[in-house]
Protein backbone atom coordinates (compact mmCIF):
# COMPACT_ATOMS: atom_id res chain seq x y z
CA UNK A 1 0.00 0.00 0.00
CA UNK A 2 2.77 2.44 0.97
CA UNK A 3 4.71 1.55 -2.16
CA UNK A 4 1.64 2.23 -4.33
CA UNK A 5 1.03 5.63 -2.71
CA UNK A 6 4.68 6.55 -3.13
CA UNK A 7 4.56 5.55 -6.81
CA UNK A 8 1.42 7.65 -7.40
CA UNK A 9 2.99 10.63 -5.63
CA UNK A 10 6.17 10.31 -7.70
CA UNK A 11 4.17 10.15 -10.94
CA UNK A 12 2.14 13.20 -9.89
CA UNK A 13 5.30 15.19 -9.14
CA UNK A 14 7.23 14.04 -12.23
CA UNK A 15 6.23 17.02 -14.45
CA UNK A 16 7.38 19.49 -11.78
CA UNK A 17 10.65 17.63 -11.30
CA UNK A 18 11.33 17.59 -15.04
CA UNK A 19 10.44 21.28 -15.44
CA UNK A 20 12.78 22.26 -12.60
CA UNK A 21 15.72 20.62 -14.30
CA UNK A 22 14.97 22.06 -17.74
CA UNK A 23 18.02 23.32 -19.65
CA UNK A 24 18.41 27.10 -19.99
CA UNK A 25 20.43 28.43 -22.91
CA UNK A 26 23.60 30.27 -21.76
CA UNK A 27 22.69 33.37 -23.83
CA UNK A 28 19.74 33.88 -21.49
CA UNK A 29 22.15 35.28 -18.90
CA UNK A 30 24.34 37.38 -21.22
CA UNK A 31 24.27 41.14 -20.74
CA UNK A 32 26.12 44.14 -22.13
CA UNK A 33 27.65 46.35 -19.42
CA UNK A 34 28.79 49.96 -19.75
CA UNK A 35 30.17 52.18 -16.97
CA UNK A 36 29.80 55.91 -17.58
CA UNK A 37 32.37 58.52 -16.54
CA UNK A 38 30.14 59.55 -13.63
CA UNK A 39 30.19 56.00 -12.23
CA UNK A 40 26.71 55.00 -13.37
CA UNK A 41 26.65 51.47 -14.66
CA UNK A 42 24.28 50.47 -17.44
CA UNK A 43 23.33 46.82 -17.82
CA UNK A 44 21.53 45.95 -21.04
CA UNK A 45 19.87 42.65 -21.82
CA UNK A 46 18.86 42.17 -25.46
CA UNK A 47 15.44 40.54 -25.58
CA UNK A 48 14.85 39.95 -29.27
CA UNK A 49 11.48 41.03 -30.52
CA UNK A 50 10.03 42.02 -27.14
CA UNK A 51 8.07 45.26 -27.40
CA UNK A 52 8.77 46.72 -23.97
CA UNK A 53 11.75 47.91 -21.98
CA UNK A 54 12.37 47.77 -18.24
CA UNK A 55 14.55 50.56 -16.90
CA UNK A 56 16.04 50.39 -13.42
CA UNK A 57 18.05 53.20 -11.90
CA UNK A 58 19.79 51.59 -8.93
CA UNK A 59 21.24 54.05 -6.43
CA UNK A 60 23.77 52.45 -4.09
CA UNK A 61 22.25 53.98 -0.95
CA UNK A 62 19.73 52.24 1.28
CA UNK A 63 18.44 52.13 4.82
CA UNK A 64 21.62 50.55 6.22
CA UNK A 65 23.65 53.58 5.12
CA UNK A 66 22.02 55.71 7.82
CA UNK A 67 22.14 55.59 11.62
CA UNK A 68 19.22 54.15 13.56
CA UNK A 69 17.15 57.31 13.85
CA UNK A 70 17.51 58.19 10.17
CA UNK A 71 17.05 54.81 8.46
CA UNK A 72 13.95 55.99 6.60
CA UNK A 73 15.88 58.84 4.92
CA UNK A 74 16.39 57.10 1.53
CA UNK A 75 12.77 55.89 1.54
CA UNK A 76 11.62 59.44 2.31
CA UNK A 77 13.78 60.85 -0.50
CA UNK A 78 12.44 58.18 -2.85
CA UNK A 79 8.93 59.54 -2.27
CA UNK A 80 10.03 63.19 -2.50
CA UNK A 81 11.63 62.65 -5.91
CA UNK A 82 8.31 61.36 -7.27
CA UNK A 83 6.37 64.51 -6.27
CA UNK A 84 7.22 66.45 -9.41
CA UNK A 85 9.88 68.51 -11.15
CA UNK A 86 10.16 72.11 -12.33
CA UNK A 87 8.78 70.94 -15.71
CA UNK A 88 6.10 68.42 -14.66
CA UNK A 89 3.83 67.82 -11.70
CA UNK A 90 3.61 64.31 -10.29
CA UNK A 91 0.30 63.89 -12.12
CA UNK A 92 1.81 65.02 -15.43
CA UNK A 93 4.74 62.61 -15.02
CA UNK A 94 2.29 59.82 -14.28
CA UNK A 95 0.25 60.72 -17.37
CA UNK A 96 3.36 60.80 -19.58
CA UNK A 97 4.24 57.28 -18.52
CA UNK A 98 0.79 55.68 -18.42
CA UNK A 99 -0.39 57.25 -21.68
CA UNK A 100 2.57 55.57 -23.37
CA UNK A 101 1.78 52.14 -21.94
CA UNK A 102 4.07 52.33 -18.96
CA UNK A 103 4.26 52.07 -15.20
CA UNK A 104 6.70 53.58 -12.74
CA UNK A 105 7.64 52.83 -9.19
CA UNK A 106 10.47 52.86 -6.68
CA UNK A 107 11.53 50.87 -3.66
CA UNK A 108 14.17 51.11 -0.96
CA UNK A 109 16.16 48.18 0.38
CA UNK A 110 18.99 47.82 2.89
CA UNK A 111 21.73 48.79 0.43
CA UNK A 112 19.96 50.30 -2.59
CA UNK A 113 17.13 52.53 -3.71
CA UNK A 114 15.68 51.53 -7.08
CA UNK A 115 13.63 53.70 -9.44
CA UNK A 116 11.80 51.78 -12.18
CA UNK A 117 9.96 52.48 -15.41
CA UNK A 118 8.47 49.76 -17.61
CA UNK A 119 7.26 51.11 -20.95
CA UNK A 120 6.82 50.26 -24.63
CA UNK A 121 10.22 50.12 -26.33
CA UNK A 122 9.51 52.97 -28.73
CA UNK A 123 9.15 55.29 -25.69
CA UNK A 124 12.40 54.25 -24.01
CA UNK A 125 14.00 57.66 -24.68
CA UNK A 126 11.05 59.32 -22.91
CA UNK A 127 11.50 56.98 -19.93
CA UNK A 128 15.22 57.78 -19.73
CA UNK A 129 14.43 61.50 -19.87
CA UNK A 130 11.88 61.14 -17.06
CA UNK A 131 14.30 59.20 -14.85
CA UNK A 132 16.94 61.86 -15.50
CA UNK A 133 14.45 64.64 -14.77
CA UNK A 134 13.31 63.23 -11.42
CA UNK A 135 16.92 62.62 -10.36
CA UNK A 136 18.20 66.08 -11.29
CA UNK A 137 15.23 68.46 -11.24
CA UNK A 138 12.77 67.35 -8.56
CA UNK A 139 11.03 70.14 -6.70
CA UNK A 140 10.89 69.70 -2.96
CA UNK A 141 8.43 71.91 -1.10
CA UNK A 142 6.94 71.94 2.37
CA UNK A 143 3.74 70.49 0.94
CA UNK A 144 5.69 67.67 -0.78
CA UNK A 145 7.53 66.93 2.46
CA UNK A 146 4.25 66.66 4.37
CA UNK A 147 2.64 64.51 1.65
CA UNK A 148 5.63 62.15 1.56
CA UNK A 149 5.72 61.95 5.35
CA UNK A 150 2.04 60.97 5.41
CA UNK A 151 2.54 58.34 2.72
CA UNK A 152 5.42 56.73 4.60
CA UNK A 153 3.40 56.86 7.82
CA UNK A 154 0.48 55.15 6.03
CA UNK A 155 2.81 52.53 4.48
CA UNK A 156 4.07 51.61 7.93
CA UNK A 157 0.53 50.93 9.09
CA UNK A 158 -0.21 54.42 10.34
CA UNK A 159 1.09 53.75 13.82
CA UNK A 160 4.53 53.07 15.25
CA UNK A 161 5.16 49.36 15.80
CA UNK A 162 4.89 47.89 19.30
CA UNK A 163 8.70 47.76 19.45
CA UNK A 164 8.99 51.45 18.49
CA UNK A 165 6.36 52.38 21.08
CA UNK A 166 8.18 50.36 23.76
CA UNK A 167 11.53 51.98 22.89
CA UNK A 168 9.98 55.45 22.78
CA UNK A 169 8.42 55.01 26.25
CA UNK A 170 11.87 54.21 27.59
CA UNK A 171 13.48 57.26 26.00
CA UNK A 172 15.37 55.30 23.37
CA UNK A 173 15.33 57.15 20.07
CA UNK A 174 13.20 60.02 21.36
CA UNK A 175 13.26 62.88 18.92
CA UNK A 176 15.12 60.86 16.31
CA UNK A 177 13.00 58.51 14.25
CA UNK A 178 9.66 60.07 15.16
CA UNK A 179 10.81 63.62 14.38
CA UNK A 180 13.20 62.81 11.55
CA UNK A 181 10.63 63.75 8.96
N, C-alpha and C positions, 0 to 999 in steps of 0.2 A: 504494500500500500504506500509506504513512504517513498519507495523507489519510483512508483508511478507518479506520485505528486511532484517529486523532484524533476522527473522527465518532462511533465507538462509545464512546470514553471520555467525550465530551461528553454523549451520550445517557445514559450510565450515571450521570453526575454531575448531570444536570438536576434530579432531585427534590431533591437536597441544596441546589442553588443556589436553587431556587424557595422552599424552606422557609426558608432563611437570610434571604430578603428579604421574608418574610411581614409584613403590616401588623399592628401592635400598637395596640390602642385606647388613646388618651391616658389614659383613666380608670384603666388598669392601674397607672400610676405615681403616682396621686393618693394623698396621705396627709393625715391630720389631725395637727397638731402642737400640743402643749401644753407650756409650760415652767412648772414649779412654783416656788413661792417659794424653795425650797431649791436651785434650780438644776437639778434633775433635769428632763430633757426626755423627754416621752412622744411616741412616734410610733405612730400607729394606722393600720392599713390595713384598711378594710372588705373582707371577702372573701365577701360574699353568704351563701350557705347552707352554707358550710364548717363542719364540726363540731368543729374543733380550733382552738386558739390557740397562737401561738408568742410567748413572752415573752423579751425580751432586756434584761438590766440591763447597760448598757455603762458601765464606770467609766473615766474618762479618765486612767488611769495604767497604764503598761506598762513593759517592760524598759528602754526608752531613757530613762526618767525617773530611773534610778539609775546611780551610777558603776560602773565596770567590775567591781569585786569584789562588787557587790550586785545585779547585774542580775536574778538569779532571785528577788528579794524579792517582786514581785507574783505570780509563779507559786507561790511558797511560800505566800503568804497565801491565794491562790485555793484551794489544797488544805486549808489550815487551816480556812477558813470552811465547808467541806463535812464537817467531822468531827463536827458536832452542835451543838446549842444547849442552853440550860438546860431547855427543854421537851421536846426530842426528840433521841435519839441519831441518828447518821448512818443506821443501819439503819432506824429509825422514819421518818425523813424520806424515805428511799428507798421504803419501803413506802407511805407516803402518796401519793407521786407515781405509782409503778407500779400500785398498786391502782386508781387512777383513770385508767388508760390513758395515763400520761405517762412522759416521760423527762427527765432533767436532766443538765446538764454545765456545764463552764466551760472557757475557754481564755484564754491570755495572749498578746498580740501586742506589737509594739514600742511602741505608743502607747495601748493599751487592754487592759482585762481584761473579759471578757464572761461573764456568768452566764446560763444558758439553762434554760427549762422549756418543753417542748411537752406539751400536755395537752388533753383534751376540753374544749370551750368551757364546758360547764356547771360545770367545776371551776376556772375562771379565777381566781375569788376566792381559792380555796385556794392556787393557784400564786403569786399576788401575796403572800399572807400568808407563804408559805414563803420567798420571796425576801427579804421584809422581815425575817423572823426570822433568816435566816442572815447578813444584813448588819448587824443591830443586836444580836443576842443569841448569837452563836457562843461556844462555850466552848473556850478554848485551854489545854490542859494539857501537861505534859511528855511524856506518852504520845502525844498528838496531834501534837506537834512532831516526835517521833521517827518516827511513822508517816508523816507528810507528807514528812519528809526522805528516808525510804527509798523512797517512791513516786517522788519527783523523781529520786532516784539511779537507780532502775530505768528510768524514762522516758528518761533520758539514756544508756541502754545499760549502766548498772551500773558503768562505768569512765570516768574522765576521758578526753576525746579526746586524740589524739596531740599536738595543738597545746597543750592544757592541760598535758599531761605535760611537753612540751618547755619551756614557759614556767616551770612549777613548778621544774624542775631548774635553771633559771637564776636562780631567786630572784624571778621576776616574778610578783606576785600571791600570794606565800606568805602564808598566814594570812588571806587575804581570801576569795576565792571558795570555797576548800575548807573553811574554818571558819565561813563565814557562817551556816550553818544546822546 
